[in-house]
Amino acid sequence: MKSFDKLPRIVMLVLLALCVVVGVLFYAGGSNDTLDVAGDLLSIPRYTDVFLYLNYALAALVCLITLVVMITKFAGKFKYSPASAVKSLIPILLAVLVFVVSWFLGSPEKMDIIGYEGTDNQGFWAQCTDMIIYVTYTFLTATILTLFGMAAYNKLKK
């Protein structure tokens, strides 16, 4: 059982080392070529793809671990107190509601981006980008309001 307790720390250190290596490669690995964007020459780092794929993998890993932990905790709580377990779903349902409302607020219309010739700035991806922006604004606002609300609550409580 002792070695199992060390596993999260080992995984964290391996992931940290991997991130450091990829970060150093990205920032110090030179560039492939330059890209002309609206008259400006921009250099493209050689290891951009590796950097992006690592970030995608880490984001997917975080989502997977979060989902597994949430399901496990819900199942454990449901076994002993079903009413309490169902109440714990309220924040998740509110988060899903924020995502759905943000999706419908997004626009699928084409965005004009100087120097961009592709088609990923319209339709689904344009609406998805808008959704991410709205969700970020909503969660950031909720976090700030919670911080101020808790500070006010603690002041009034004393």
C-alpha positions, 0 to 999 in steps of 0.5 A: 500500500505504501508504493501506491501512496507514492504513485501520484507524486511520481506521476506528477514529477514525470509530468512536470519533467515532461512539461519542462522538456517540451517547454524548453524545446518550444522556447529554445528549439529554434524556428522552422520558418517565418509566416507573413501576417498582415505585412509582419514576419512572424517566426514559428517555433519548431516544436509548436506541434509537440507543445500543443499536443502535450497541452491537449493530452494534459487537458484530456487527462484532467477531464478524465480524472475529474470525471472518474473522481466525480463519478466515484464520489457520487456513487459512494455518497449515493450508497449512504445518502441518496438525497445528499448525492442528488444535491451534489449534482446541482453545481454540475447541472449549473455548469452544464447550463452555463455551457448550453446558454453560452453555446446558443449565445455564440455566433456561427458567422464568419469572422474576418481575421487579417492574414487568415485564409482558412475556414475554421473561423466560421460555423461550429468552430466560431460558435465553439470559440464564442462559447469558450469566451462566454464560459470564461467570462461567466466563471471568472465573474462568479469566482470574483463575486464569490471571493467578495461575497465570502469576504463580506460574509466573514466580516459580517459574521465577526 
